[in-house]
Amino acid sequence: MSTKQIGPLTGILFVALVIVAFVVGGETPDVGDSGQTVKSFYVDNDSEQQIAAGLLALGCVSYLFFLGALRRALRAVAGDEGGLSTVALLGGVMIVVGASIFAGIGFTLGDAADDMPASAVLALNALNSDLFFPVAVGTAVFNLGLALAVLRHGGLPRPLGWVALVVGIVGLTPGGFFAFLATGIVVVWASVVLTQRAAGPGPQQTTAP
């Protein structure tokens, strides 16, 4: 495997780490649950919450490297002056910020729930459940920026651009969580395409007759 393939593959790693983090963390308490119920959950599942938070944070690191590879591929296309590719990059960074916030809150709950009053645990659990706007905004901006860049300038398959456009539009609606999940498909698809290109032969040089 060449070093050029590592960057695109970090997108697949990001999706894998996020999935594992969701599985390990499990279903957290609802906002309407009692303080004792919420506190007991985090005390009893402290290790799982800390591990899930760590995996999510590692996923964010991987995603940033993928964004670098993606933007480089989009900027390499003729006609792209960097506007739309930059929008996609900023949307991805916003996803990282939102996911990192969730990771930080989840780790805090797993690490310190037993030392905090139930009211504080309730407040953090509410944030852990409802502080989704940073991720939702990032999801919409990333997908819309990527879609417009691909459909206008190319760089990736046009069907991927149409899928990203739909996901980005859904991200602007109350179905933003499902748009975030669907973003995983977009990321994996782009990762596979970019990895295959990196594995292929480089452009042949031609000489003038």
C-alpha positions in Angstrom: 0.0 0.0 0.0 1.4 3.4 -1.0 1.4 6.4 1.3 -1.0 8.1 -1.1 -3.7 5.6 -0.2 -3.5 6.2 3.6 -5.2 9.6 3.4 -8.4 8.4 1.6 -8.6 5.3 3.8 -8.9 7.4 6.9 -12.5 8.2 5.8 -13.4 4.5 6.1 -11.6 4.4 9.5 -13.6 7.3 10.7 -16.9 5.6 9.8 -15.8 2.3 11.4 -14.7 4.1 14.7 -18.0 6.0 14.9 -20.0 2.8 14.4 -18.0 1.0 17.1 -18.4 4.0 19.4 -22.2 3.9 19.1 -22.2 0.1 19.7 -20.0 0.4 22.8 -21.7 3.4 24.3 -25.2 1.8 23.9 -28.5 3.7 24.3 -28.1 6.5 26.8 -30.9 7.7 29.1 -33.7 9.9 27.7 -33.9 13.6 28.8 -37.1 12.8 30.7 -35.6 10.1 32.8 -35.2 10.7 36.6 -32.0 11.9 38.0 -31.3 8.7 39.9 -31.9 6.6 36.8 -29.6 8.7 34.7 -26.9 8.8 37.3 -27.1 5.0 37.9 -26.7 4.4 34.2 -23.5 6.3 33.8 -22.1 5.0 37.1 -22.8 1.4 36.0 -21.5 2.0 32.5 -18.6 4.3 33.2 -16.0 2.3 31.3 -18.1 1.8 28.2 -18.9 5.6 28.0 -15.2 6.5 28.3 -14.2 4.0 25.7 -16.9 5.1 23.4 -15.8 8.8 23.8 -12.2 7.8 23.1 -13.2 6.0 19.9 -15.3 8.9 18.8 -12.3 11.3 19.4 -10.0 9.0 17.4 -12.6 9.0 14.6 -12.5 12.8 14.5 -8.7 12.7 14.1 -9.1 10.2 11.2 -11.9 12.3 9.6 -9.6 15.4 9.5 -7.0 13.5 7.6 -9.7 12.3 5.2 -10.9 15.9 4.7 -7.4 16.9 3.7 -7.2 14.1 1.0 -10.8 15.0 -0.2 -10.1 18.7 -0.6 -6.8 18.0 -2.4 -8.8 15.8 -4.9 -11.5 18.5 -5.4 -9.0 21.3 -5.8 -7.1 19.3 -8.5 -10.1 19.5 -10.8 -10.0 22.1 -13.6 -12.3 25.0 -12.8 -12.3 24.6 -9.0 -11.0 27.8 -7.5 -11.3 26.5 -4.0 -14.7 27.9 -3.0 -16.9 24.8 -2.9 -14.1 22.5 -1.8 -13.4 24.9 1.1 -17.1 24.9 2.0 -17.0 21.0 2.1 -13.9 21.2 4.2 -15.4 23.7 6.7 -18.6 21.5 7.0 -16.4 18.5 7.8 -14.5 20.5 10.4 -17.9 21.5 11.9 -18.8 17.8 12.1 -15.5 17.2 14.0 -16.3 20.0 16.4 -19.8 18.7 17.2 -18.6 15.1 17.5 -15.7 16.2 19.8 -18.2 18.0 22.0 -20.2 14.8 22.3 -17.0 12.8 23.0 -16.1 15.3 25.8 -19.5 15.2 27.4 -19.7 11.4 27.2 -16.2 11.0 28.7 -17.1 13.4 31.5 -20.3 11.5 32.4 -18.4 8.2 32.4 -15.6 9.5 34.5 -17.2 11.8 37.0 -20.9 10.9 37.2 -20.5 9.2 40.6 -18.9 12.4 42.0 -21.5 14.8 40.7 -25.0 15.5 42.0 -27.9 14.1 40.1 -28.9 17.5 38.8 -25.5 18.0 37.2 -25.6 14.5 35.6 -29.1 15.3 34.3 -27.8 18.6 32.7 -24.9 16.8 31.0 -27.1 14.0 29.8 -29.5 16.6 28.3 -26.6 18.1 26.4 -25.4 14.7 25.4 -28.9 14.0 23.9 -29.9 17.3 22.4 -26.7 19.3 21.6 -26.9 18.1 18.0 -26.9 21.4 16.1 -23.1 21.6 15.5 -23.1 18.1 13.9 -26.3 18.9 12.0 -25.0 22.1 10.6 -21.7 20.4 9.7 -23.5 17.5 8.0 -25.6 19.8 5.8 -22.7 22.1 4.9 -20.3 19.2 4.2 -22.7 17.3 1.9 -24.0 20.4 0.1 -20.5 21.7 -0.5 -19.3 18.4 -1.7 -22.3 17.8 -3.9 -22.0 21.2 -5.6 -18.3 20.8 -6.1 -18.7 17.4 -7.7 -21.7 18.3 -9.8 -20.1 21.5 -11.1 -16.5 20.6 -11.4 -16.2 16.8 -11.1 -13.4 15.2 -9.2 -15.7 12.3 -7.9 -18.5 10.3 -9.6 -21.6 12.4 -10.3 -23.9 9.8 -8.7 -22.0 10.4 -5.4 -22.6 14.1 -5.9 -26.4 13.6 -6.3 -26.4 11.4 -3.2 -24.5 14.0 -1.2 -27.0 16.6 -2.4 -29.9 14.6 -1.1 -28.2 14.0 2.2 -27.3 17.7 2.6 -30.9 18.7 2.0 -32.1 16.2 4.5 -29.6 17.6 6.9 -31.5 20.9 6.9 -34.6 19.1 8.1 -35.6 17.5 11.4 -34.2 14.3 9.9 -30.6 15.6 10.4 -29.6 12.6 12.5 -30.4 10.3 9.6 -28.5 12.6 7.3 -25.5 12.2 9.6 -25.8 8.4 9.4 -26.1 8.7 5.6 -23.0 10.8 5.5 -21.1 7.7 6.4 -22.1 6.2 3.0 -20.9 9.3 1.2 -17.6 9.3 3.1 -16.9 5.6 2.5 -17.9 5.9 -1.2 -15.5 8.9 -1.6 -12.8 7.0 0.3 -13.0 4.0 -2.0 -12.9 6.1 -5.1 -9.9 8.1 -3.9 -8.1 5.0 -2.7 -8.5 3.3 -6.0 -7.2 6.3 -7.8 -4.2 6.5 -5.6 -3.5 2.8 -6.2 -3.7 3.2 -10.0 -0.8 4.2 -12.3 0.1 7.8 -12.4 -0.6 10.0 -15.4 1.7 9.2 -18.3 3.9 11.9 -19.6 3.7 12.7 -23.3 6.2 14.6 -25.4 5.5 16.9 -28.2 6.2 15.5 -31.7 
